Amino acid sequence: MRRVALATTTLALVAGWDEPFANIYRGLDTAGRVEAELNRSLADYAQIETPGAAERLVVRLLSDPRRSALILGNRLLVDARFLLTHKGLHHVEFVRSVLERSHDHPNFAYQWEWNADGFNSEDQLIREGCRTPRRMTLERVKPGSIANQKIRTPIPRLVIAKKYGYDQCGILMPNVYFDDLTLWGREEAALRREGLAKTERDPRVFWRGAIRRQPDCLDETGNFARLEAVALSAQFPQLFDVKCISCGARDFDKRPCPALTLDEPTRRVVRDGLPRGDHVAEEAYLNYKWLLNLPGSVSGSYSRNLNHLWASGSAVVVWAAPYVEWYYPALAEGKTHLEMSKTNFDAEPFARQLLNATLQKRLATRARAVHDEFVCADCLGNYWRLLVDRTRDRFGLRHVLEDPRSLRRVLARLDFHNFRLVEFNSMGHEFTRVRLLADRRAFLNLAKHALFRPEPLAGHWNAMPGRDWAAIDKESKSWTLTKDFKRYVSPEPTPRPAPPPRHKRGRHGKGKKRGHH
């Protein structure tokens, strides 16, 4: 993967998404803002400078079978339990594709949180020593966890989103649904070509998705937003084609949530029945000038839907919410997208915006720029490499991962018998090879890969695409992870080996061959 000096981007800049951090963005271009946010999130954790402290941190990073990952010599190692969630499989596909495409990935040890909130629970976030995000309540946090917050040192963990905004701890990386970057590049190139060929589009705002009732009010913010948006489609069908495929909304009259109150027009729509739609193929999105992104239904954090919207050739409308992903510092309301919510919605000025052809064309062009500069296949790979290099520098990981003796000491301190390690080997192979690492000696011998030392990322990172993978249509010959891993966790009985061939007994006794005497 090519990495060159950063070119100035074309997107206009305004204040950052999160006001407390707006100062760090001033005077920077869009890629500079993303880089500044990465540096700021790393600075939340104490810098490690001594080899001994680095060894202790790596032991911590590698001690959680469900979150820990190790990259050595272009090999990815995770525990089988890491792969038991579908998001774990998606994450491995992403990292494996980065290793296949580059062949010079630096050694790296990390923990990864699969949950869309950026944490398993609010209680875990506080218990591990993270500061309390200003938008988060302590309603689901135990008193003992609040006491632990003052004495614990939080572990630097990669997260795919932050539900409560930038001041939530964690190091943002791309969400899991980009999957294999080579396949992602081909799919998005095809979507872009089809979008450019579209000349006629419906002027309404389009969305399809699910509303899935959650038991806890704190997890209903996404469904509440989806309910309000779908209700707008019933009230203003000339402006919205926003419908739920499955409409399992909470009855807010019978089971109210104090912080979530429906207005009377929305209540009437709910009583009469929410507008329902059928599942549509991705190509159907190209039929609309405006595409809406809503918070996720499970807890109100990010939605994978946004991944595909930028390349569609349509303008993007984002429902206002506090969650953030890694590239959001590059976004600007009115410059890259429109932002809306029920509280600031006024039908007449909103209709004028939708009918403003100049605005729609400008935002559609800017949306493509977001794709081409941040969520294209090479852009994602380049940002991952930037994240790896900055994290290695901040926490002194080179002291361990580039020193065979130090790395062997760390590996020896891990409880090997508590792991069931799977190795994805992309070094020097046309496609990734997979094996189960069942021998402790082989595990300790991985320390020899500490001698694998590719050059660090030089200068600034490159947000622009470094190589047109769609043009060369690189075929993926990788192991089919989902199918083959299911076979691995539920192995078929191993057939007994066939017995060795036996000599026939001759007339002259056991083992003697017939012949002349």
N, C-alpha and C positions, 0 to 999 in steps of 0.2 A: 504494500500500500504506500503510495507516494505521500510524503509530508514535505510541504514547502512553506515559505514564509506567508503570513496571513495577508490576504488582499483586503482592501477596504470594502465593506459591504455596501449595498445600495439602500438598505432599509433606513427610514427616518427614525430618530430617537426621541423619546420623551422620558419622563421620570420612570423609575423602576416600578415593578408591580407592587412591591412592598415598601411603603414609605420609610420605615426606619433604616432601610439600606439604600435609599435613593442616592445618597451622596457618593457611594462607591461607583455608581454608574456614570456620573456626569463626565462629559468629555470623551467617552469611549464609544467606539462603534459597536455594532450588535455583537460580534464575536468577542470583543473585549469585555462586554458586559457579562457574557456567559462565563468567560474565564475568570473575571473578578469575583463572581458568585461562587465558583468552585474554590478559589483561594480563600474566600471568606469562610466557607463552610469547613474547610480543613483547619483554619485558624481557631475554630471552636475547641479543638483538641490540643493538648500540650504537645509541643514539638519534642521528638526523641532524637538525641544526638549520640548516646553512648551505645556500644555493641551489646552490653548486658541488658540495658533497658529494651533494646530492639528485640533481643531474644525472648524476653518475657512477654512482649507484646505479640510476637508471632505465635508463641504457645497459646495465648488467649484467642488469637484469631482463628487458630486451627482446632480448637477444642470443642466446637459445636457441630456435631455431625449433620444437623439439618440446615446449617447456614454457611459452613466453612468451605472454602475452595482454595486450591493451590495450583499455580501455573509454574511449571519447571521445564525448561528446555522445549518450549512449544507443546508441552503436555498439560492437560487440564485434569486435576484429580478432585473428585468429590465423593462423598459417602453415598451409598445407595439411597439412604433416606432423603437426601437432597433431591432426588429424582422422583420421589413419590407424589409430589404435587405437580400439576400440569405447568405451573409457572416455573418450577425448577427445570423441567424439560425444556421450556422455551428459553430460559436463561442459558442453559448449556448449549443449545443450538446457536444462540447469539455468539457466545464466547468461542465456541468451536469454529464458527465461520470466520471470526476475526483471526484465529490462529491459522486457519487454512489459507487465508488471503494474504497474510503478511510473512509468515515463516521467520520472523525475527522479533517475536514478542518478548519483552523482558520478564524475568521471573517475578512473581507477584503472589502474595498471600492476602486473603481478604475474607470478610464475612458479608453476606448478602441477605437482605430482608425481602422476602417475596411479597409481603402484604402491601396492598395498594395504599394504605395509610402511611407507610414508612415505619411502622412498628406493629408488633403483635397485639398490643393493648396499651392504653394510656398508662396503666399501672406499670407495665414493663418499662416504658419510656422513663418514668420517674424513678422507679426502683434501681435502674442501672446508672443513675446519676446525671441524666440529661436535664437541662433547665426546662422550666415549664413554658411552653409556647403561650404567647399572650392571648391567643384565641381559644385556648383549651381550658376547659373546666376540670376540676379535680373530683368530679362526681363519681368517677369509676376508679379512683386511686385509693389504695388502702393506706391507713395511717402509718404502718410500718414502712411502706415504700417512700413516703414523704421524709421519714427519718433517714432512710438509706440514701436519699438523694443528696444529702449534705456530705456524705463520707465516701460515696462510690465514685470511681473514675469511669466515665462512659467509654465504651469501646467504639472506635471509628468503624462505622458500618455503612456499606453501600445500600442505597434505597432507590426505589423506582419512582417515588413521589413523596411529597410531604403534605399531609392532609391539612395541617394548620398553618402552612406558609413557611417562608424561609427561615424564621427563627426556631423552627423545630430542628433538632440535631439530626445528622445524617449527611452522607455524601451522595449527591444525586447522580444517577447514571440513567441511560435510556431504559424505558419500560420494556417489559419482556416480549411484547407482541410485534416487535420488528423481526424477531426470529433470525433465521439464516439470512445474512446480509446480501449474499449473492442472489438468492431468490427474491428478497425484498427489492433489490435494485431492478430486477427484471419486471416484477409486478408493477412497480410504480412507473417504470418507463412505459409500459403498455397502457396504464391508466392515463398517463400524461398525454400520450399520442391520441388516445380516444377523446380526451377532453379538448384538445386543441382542434379536433375535427368537428366538434359540436358547434353548430351555428345557432340553433334555436333551443332556448331553455325556458322552463317555467319560472316566472318571476317571484314565486313564493319561497318561503323558508321551509326547508325540508329536514325531517328527522324520523327515524324508525328505531325503536328499541323497546326495552322491557321496564316495567315497574314491578319491583319485587319487595313486598312488605317485609320489614325488619322488626324483630321483637323489641329493640331498644330505640327510644326516641333519638338518642345521640347518633344513631346510624341511619336515620331517616332523611337526612338533609338532601341526599341525592334524589331519592324518590319524591320528596316534596317538590324539588325543582322540576322534575320530570312531570309530575302531576300538574303543576301550574302551567308548564309549557304546552302540554297536551290540551289543557282546558282552553288556552288561547286559540288553538286550532278550531275548537267548536264555536268560540265567540267571534273570531275573525277569519273565516275560511278563505277569504280573498287574500290574506297575508301569509297564512301558515298552512302547510301540509305536514303537521307534526302529530303522529299517532303512535300508540303503544301496540306492540305485537302481543304481549301478554300484559294485562292490566291489573296486577294484584296489589292495588293500592290500599293503604291503611284507611280505615274508617275513622277520620279525625274527629267525628262527632262522638262516637262511642269510645274511642281510645285516643284522647287528645294528647298532644305534645305541647308543653307550655311555650316553647320557643318557636313553634311552627303553627301558624294560624292561617287558615284559608279565608279569603275574602268571599263575600256572598255570591258574586258571579261564578267563581270557581266551584263553590258548593253546589250551585244549581247544575253545573255541568256534571259533577260527580253523581248527583242524584239521578240525572237523566241518562247517564251512561257515557263513559269516556269514549272519544273517537278511536276506533280500532283499525289497524292496518295489517297487511300481510307482510311476511318477510320478503325483502327485495334483494336482488343481487347488487354487488358493488357498482356495477355499471349504471344502475338506475339513478345513482346519485348525480351522474353527469347530466341528467335531464333538468336540473334545477340551478338557478343562478346563485342561490344562497343556501348554505349548508350549516345546520345548527349543531353545536357540540354541547352536551349536557353533562353534569357530574355523574359519576358512577352510581349504580343502583344499590350496591352492597353497603357502602358507608359514606358516599358523597365525595370520594376522592376522584382521581383522574378517570377518564374513560378512554379505552383503546380506539374509539371511533375517530378521535382527532388525528391519529397517525396518518390516515389515508386522505383526510380532507384537503390538506395543503396542496397536493399535486393534482387535484381534480379539475382545475380550471374554473371553479366556482369561488365566490367570496365566502369567507368564513364568519359565522356569528358564534360568539362564545358566551354561554350563560355565566354570569358573575359568580365566582366561588373562591375561597381562600387557598385551595390546593395549588401546588406548583410542581412542574417537571423541570428537567435540567435546562431546557432551551428557552424557558419563559422569560428570562431577562431580555431576550432579543425581541420580544413581542411588544407592541404598543397599540393600545386601543385607538381606533380611528386611522391607524397607519397600516397595520397588518391584518386587522379584523375589526368587526364591530362587537361591542359588549352589550349585553342586555340582561334584565331580570324583571320579574313582575313588579317590583317596587318602583322601578324607574321607567316602566313601559307607558307610552302614550301613543295611541294608535295612529293619529294623524301625522305627527312628525316621523314616526317609524315608517309609515307607508311612503312618505316622500323620500326617505332614504332608500327604500327598496326600489323605487322607480327612478332613482338618480343613476342614469346609465354611466356617467363619468365616474361616480363613486364606485359603482359595482365593478367596472372594468379595472379601476386602479387597485381595489382591494383584491380582486382575483389575481392580478399580476403580482402583487406583494405576497399573496399566499403561496404562489409558485416559488417566489424567492425564498420564503421560509423553508420550503421543501428542499430547494436546490442548495441552500447554504447550511442547513442544520439537520434535516432528517433524510437526506439522500444516503445511500449505502456507505459511501466513503466518508461522508460527514460524520455519521454515527461511529464508524471505526476510528476516525481521527480523534473524536472527542474521548472515546474510551481510552485511547493511547495517552492522551493528555492527562486524563484522570489517573491512570496507572502511574505515570511518571511523577506527577505532583504528589500522589499519595506515598509513593516510595521515598521521595525526598523528605516529606514532612515527618515521616515516622522511622526514618533510618533503616528501611527494609533491606537496603543494599548490604548493611553490615552482616545480615544473616543469609540472604538469598544469593549473594555472590561469594560466599566463603564456605567451602565444603565442610570444614570442621565445625563451624558454627551451626550450619544447617543440620548436620548430622546430630549435634547435641540437641537441637530443638526437636527433631523427629524422634529421637530416643526418649524424650520426656513425654511424648503423647502416648495415650493408652491405645496401642495399636489394636488390641483385641476388642475394643469398643467400636471399631470402625469396620465397615465393609466397603472398601475403597474401589472405585471404578476409575480407570485411567483412559482418557481420550488422547491418543497420540497423533499429533499432526506434524511431527518433525520429519522432514525428508520423505514424506509419503504423498502420493497423488490424492489420497483421501484419508480420512481419520480412521485409525484403528482403535478398537476398544478391547480392554481386557479387565478382568477382575484381579486386583492386587491382593492376594491372599497370604503371601509369605512376608514375615516381618523383615527378614534379611533383604529381600528385594525392595521393601519400603525404605529401609535405611540407606540402601545403595542409591536412592534417588538423589542423595546429597551430591553425587558427582555432577549433576546438572547445574550446580552453583557456578560452574565454570562457563556457563552459557551467558555471555554478556553482550547483547546487542547495544548499539549506540543509543543514548538517550535522545529524546525528541529535541531537535535543535531549534532555538529561537521560539517564535510564537507558533501556536498550533494553526492548522489550516482548516477553516470552516468550509471552504469551497471544495467541490468534488475533485479528488486527486486523480481518478481514473474512471473512464466510462465503462463500467462493467456490463451495463446493458448492451452496449454496442458490440462487444466481443462475445456476448452471450455465453459466458463461461458456464459449462454444465456442472452441476453439483453431483458428485459421485459419492457423497458422504453416506455413512451408515444411517439407516432410517431409525432414528432414535426411539420414537414412541413405540413402534412395533417390536423392535428388537429388545428394548428394555422390558416390555411386558413379558417377553419370553424369558428374560433373565430373572425377573423377580418371581415368576411362576414356571420354573424350568420343568420341561418334560422329563420323565424318568430316563436316566441314561441307559441305553440298551447294553446288555451284557456283551462283552466281546466274544466273537466266535472262537471256539476252541481251535488250537493249532492242528494242522492236518496230521493224521496218524498213518503210519505205514500199514499196509494190509498184511495180515498174517498169512504166511505161506504154509504149504503142506509140511514143511520141514521144521516147524516150530515158530515161537514168538519172535518177531523181529528179524527173522531170516528171510532173505530174498531168494526167489527161485532162480536157479541158474545151473550151470554145469559144475560138477565137483572135480 
